[in-house]
Amino acid sequence: MVFTRLIDETYRSAARRFLRLWRPMAAWTLMVWLLVGLALSPLLSGAVLRVVLRGERTLLGNEELLAWLLRPEGLGYICLAGALLVMGAVVRYAGLYRIITDDLRRIPADFLAVPRPVATPRFVRAAGGVGMDVHV
């Protein structure tokens, strides 16, 4: 009975918090996706120009695409795009974490105030960077 009541209160509290914070969280997520998309678009357009639009041959087969991806230029593109995607995910979740913790500390949720603290080393260390030698 006590356990069930505790779980019910936890779910109710989480639902109330979600209903209160979904707009700033959605805005932050869309902003990060937009920035990552803007960072990846030159890479994607450059890859399309180099691989697909090669003079009079505009068709591309699987073997040609795989051969290009295994060359240093293709591997560099994969590494850079992967690094940007991972960095975008880290920034996205760090911002969501910041919005939620600000709400827990009774600070009004504002997704425009999130980028400054997310970029500081103190926040990175507090967000789980155990063992990092970051001094502020």
N, C-alpha and C positions, 0 to 999 in steps of 0.2 A: 504494500500500500504506500509506504513512504517512498520507496524506490520509484514506483509508477508516478507518484505525484511530483517527485524531483525531475524525472524525465519530461513529464508534461510541461512543467514550468520552464525547463531549458528550451524545449521546442517552441513554446510560446514566445519566450524572450528572443530567440533567434529569428522567428517569423516577424516579430515587431521590428527588430533591428533591420532585417532585410527590407521590409516595406518602407522604412524610413530612409534607407541608404541606397536603394536601387538606382535612383537617378544619378547621383554623383558617381557611383561605381560604373554605370553604363557609359556616362560621359567620359570618364577616365579611360575605360577600355577602348572606346571608339577613337579617342585622341591618340592613344598609343598605337593602335592599329593603323591609323592614318599616317602617323609619322614613320612607322616601319614600312608601310607601303610606299611612301614617298622616297624613302631611302633605297628600297629595292627596285623601284621602277627604272632608274637608269641602268642598273645591272641587267634587268630582264630585257629592256629594249636593246642594249648592247649585245646580249646573247642572241636575240632574235635576228639582229642585223648581221652578225658574224656567221650564224649557223644556217638560218633559213633563207635569207635573201642574199644568195651568193651569185650575183650576176643573173644569167639566164636560167639557171637551175633553181627553182623555188620549192620543189618537192624535197622532202626530207624523209629518209627511212630510219628505222630503228637502229640499224647497224651504224649509220652515219652519226646519229645523235649520241649513241653510246661511245663511239670512237672519239667524238669531240669532248664528251664529258670526262674521258680517261686521259686526255691530253693535259698538260700543265695549265693551260688556259681554262679548261673546263673544271679541273679540280680546284683551281683558285676561285672560280665563280661559285662552286658548291660550298667551299669553306667560308667565303665571305658572306654568301646568302645565309648559310647556316648560323654563322656567328651573329648576324643581324637579327635573325629570327629568335635565337636564344636570348640575346640581349633584350629584345622587345618583350619576351615573355617574363624575364626577370623584372624589368621596369614595370610591366603591367601588374604583376602580383605584388611587387613592393608598394605600388600606389594603392592597390586595393587593401593591403595590410594597413597602410597608413590611414586610409579613410575609416576603417573599422576601429583601429586603436584610438583615433581621435574621437570617435563617437563614444567609446568606452570611457575616455577621460573627460567627456562632456564638452568637447570642443566642437563647434558647429561644422558639419561636413561641407566642404567646398573643394571641388576637384581642381580648381585653379590654384589653390594653395598647396597642392600636393607635390608638384615637381621640385621645388626648392629643398624640402627636407629629404626627399627620396635620393637626391644626388649627393647628400653629405655622407662622409665616411662614418659618422656616428650612427646614422640610421642603418647603413649596411652592416655594421657590427651588431647593432641591436636586432636586426632582422635575421640573424642566424650565422653571421660570419665568425663562428667560433675558431679561435686560434689565429685570426688575422691580426697582423701587426699594424693596425691603423691607429694613429694617435691624433687626437683632435685637441 
